[in-house]
Amino acid sequence: VDGAVERLIAPAPEPALEDVAGWGRYPVGRGRVERPEHLDLPAGGEPLVPRGLGRAYGDAAVPYAPGGLVVESTRADRIRSFDPASGRLHCEAGLSLAEILRVFVPRGWFPPVTPGTKFVTVGACVACDVHGKNHHRDGSFGAFVERLSLCTADGRRVECGPDRERELFLATVGGMGLTGLIVDVTLRLGRIEGPWMVLETQGMPSLDAMLEGLRLSAAHWPYTVGWIDCLARGASVGRGILMRGRHATQVEAGLRRLPRSRHIDVPFDAPEWLLNPLFMRWFNRLYAWSHGTALRRRIVSHDAFFYPLDAVGGWNRLYGRRGLLQYQCVLPRAAGPRPVAILLERLAVAGAASFLAVIKDCGPASDAYLSFPMEGTTLALDLPNRGAVTEALIHDLNATVVEHGGRVYLAKDAVTRPEDFARMMPRLPEWRAVRDRWDPQRRFRSAQSVRVLGDPA
Amino acid sequence: VKVAIVGATRGMGRALARRLAERGDALFAPLREPAELTLSAQDLEARGAAGAVGHAHLDLGQPDGFPGALDAADRALARVDALVVTGGLFARQEELAADSGRLAALLHANFTGTVLLCQQTAERLAARGGGLICAFASVAGDRARRSNYLYGASKAGLAVFLEGLDHKFRAQGLRTVCVKPGFVKTGMTADLAPPPFAGEPDAVARQVVAAMTDGRHEVYAPGIWRAIMLVIRALPRAVLRRAQF
């Protein structure tokens, strides 16, 4: 009885420091985490990193140094106003997309852009300028933001938007929280008829077929994405399943009722041998094979369409104690399909990838200086963390990406070198200039900004 | 339903007020610090509260102000149907033991103030045909622990009061809900490391709203605490002493 009951009922006074890591659980930092119900800068000028629900994979929301301050926004999650005529939503930055969906889908509204998880805060969606399956048509999250309210390093509250303090706005969208603490966001939701999606899937035998399928679907479908078997080699490189969807009309959806949401949790860290190459090869093969090459069409819920992984709580624990490194890059359309094939081939040879990779065609880049998407093809996949081998592989992939004018996504990144990042981001000097004006002392600082941007540790 | 909810701006109260707003209740917020009210009222109205969310000053440590606050709630909502008290004070045992002024304030707000407020409201509601009173006790009040008995005592007293209130007034159409949360992750417990089975405020709020509708008197939240406390209440004192409970 003793120890167990004691811990159950008597929480020990908290140690001042907590482990703080991204969703990939690597790297792990130690920090003091504040979770205020109303966002504001703490007194004094101590450096801090803003954090939301911790779904960035790498070190974007990890404290810059051991014991560093983390301001987590999740309890500052109030809706300020909603205009049912225009869909304009004004909310505090800690409000999650999950909560927006819960409250507004029944009223016929949907987030204009959503990443692959709904457990993200609106503030983080701005800071990472997230994109979704509709990027080819609608662009990234920042395109739907009308106004931001920031606490800047000098302690002021500054309002910015596309038409006001424009440079600060463009530096904040995609700026990884390094220009100020995002307090309030005003964005536009989109109209939908109901919670259902029309989903079409089709097996694709090769990378060329997949890219062509994405291109042809883009004209008529608001949401497109491909899942590819990243262990296939030779002529089969890039084979996988093309998915395209749109919000269903009421007529198409009929009188369906939403299923009770099924949710399971991964209760403990899986052993590392679970995701071994053989298992993953067969998982990938079976997935591709089970679908075949037929075109299938069905009606699914928006949860099943956008957030299949959210049904498994803590799925990152499947990768074991050392966690995973997610890799996401985009290659410009001008470079053609060749570099995509090179990356896939290299991954297959290394046998390092695990579950299916995600491939998607992006539309034009936004004006935000550090926004990730650019017109071209993006590739995202999980690499189980095997230490130096995995990091070396990522640097190797980065070399190909740099060579062809592409870039990696900071929201996923944990290892990219500063010189590589600088080559990927032609507008980095412009962003630095704006940051120098608003935060010369680097009050907003993260493990990632120390690593990639050379901030003082 | 027309609900006056004490503590609607923060933590548990914020989560509960949202769930009530989302089912279309009319809300009134008596509270101690009006600074946050504008933001919370906007939130509740956007989530579907019927009409504007008004407020009046109410400090659980100052019972003189209760009749005025209840009058204001009755005026704003054209007679309230229900009172929910989520407000209260919390401090760690060491802090309370070291500072008798702080201990007195905690006992006064959590027990004396809450009891007086519920009792006065119960008389009002019963006189007009019934209603609902819901207040937050704690699992800490089910069994005394060396490391938390001062806070626990205030909640144990409150739980007995609420049970009595339910006995006394149920026949007159007034129900009482006594919520006994285990550890819930809110601003109140921010200085403590979450133990196993720590609950999220929104999940607790859903349980409380369900109990407010279905007539149960006692709610353990998260539900697992009902089983845990069943065992702990059954343990002989000697065992608890040995276990340094």
HADDOCK unambig.tbl for C-alpha pairs under 7 A between the chains (distance, minus, plus):
assign (segid A and resid 1 and name CA) (segid B and resid 243 and name CA) 6.58 0.50 0.50
assign (segid A and resid 2 and name CA) (segid B and resid 243 and name CA) 4.48 0.50 0.50
assign (segid A and resid 2 and name CA) (segid B and resid 244 and name CA) 6.90 0.50 0.50
assign (segid A and resid 6 and name CA) (segid B and resid 245 and name CA) 6.20 0.50 0.50
assign (segid A and resid 7 and name CA) (segid B and resid 195 and name CA) 6.25 0.50 0.50
assign (segid A and resid 8 and name CA) (segid B and resid 195 and name CA) 5.64 0.50 0.50
assign (segid A and resid 8 and name CA) (segid B and resid 196 and name CA) 6.09 0.50 0.50
assign (segid A and resid 10 and name CA) (segid B and resid 147 and name CA) 6.90 0.50 0.50
assign (segid A and resid 11 and name CA) (segid B and resid 192 and name CA) 6.07 0.50 0.50
assign (segid A and resid 11 and name CA) (segid B and resid 193 and name CA) 5.88 0.50 0.50
assign (segid A and resid 11 and name CA) (segid B and resid 194 and name CA) 6.42 0.50 0.50
assign (segid A and resid 11 and name CA) (segid B and resid 195 and name CA) 5.64 0.50 0.50
assign (segid A and resid 12 and name CA) (segid B and resid 192 and name CA) 6.40 0.50 0.50
assign (segid A and resid 12 and name CA) (segid B and resid 193 and name CA) 6.34 0.50 0.50
assign (segid A and resid 13 and name CA) (segid B and resid 191 and name CA) 6.68 0.50 0.50
assign (segid A and resid 13 and name CA) (segid B and resid 192 and name CA) 5.00 0.50 0.50
assign (segid A and resid 13 and name CA) (segid B and resid 193 and name CA) 6.43 0.50 0.50
assign (segid A and resid 14 and name CA) (segid B and resid 191 and name CA) 5.81 0.50 0.50
assign (segid A and resid 14 and name CA) (segid B and resid 192 and name CA) 4.56 0.50 0.50
assign (segid A and resid 14 and name CA) (segid B and resid 193 and name CA) 4.58 0.50 0.50
assign (segid A and resid 78 and name CA) (segid B and resid 40 and name CA) 6.84 0.50 0.50
assign (segid A and resid 78 and name CA) (segid B and resid 43 and name CA) 5.34 0.50 0.50
assign (segid A and resid 79 and name CA) (segid B and resid 42 and name CA) 6.80 0.50 0.50
assign (segid A and resid 79 and name CA) (segid B and resid 43 and name CA) 4.50 0.50 0.50
assign (segid A and resid 79 and name CA) (segid B and resid 46 and name CA) 6.68 0.50 0.50
assign (segid A and resid 80 and name CA) (segid B and resid 39 and name CA) 6.45 0.50 0.50
assign (segid A and resid 80 and name CA) (segid B and resid 42 and name CA) 5.31 0.50 0.50
assign (segid A and resid 80 and name CA) (segid B and resid 43 and name CA) 5.49 0.50 0.50
assign (segid A and resid 81 and name CA) (segid B and resid 42 and name CA) 6.33 0.50 0.50
assign (segid A and resid 81 and name CA) (segid B and resid 46 and name CA) 5.81 0.50 0.50
assign (segid A and resid 82 and name CA) (segid B and resid 46 and name CA) 6.11 0.50 0.50
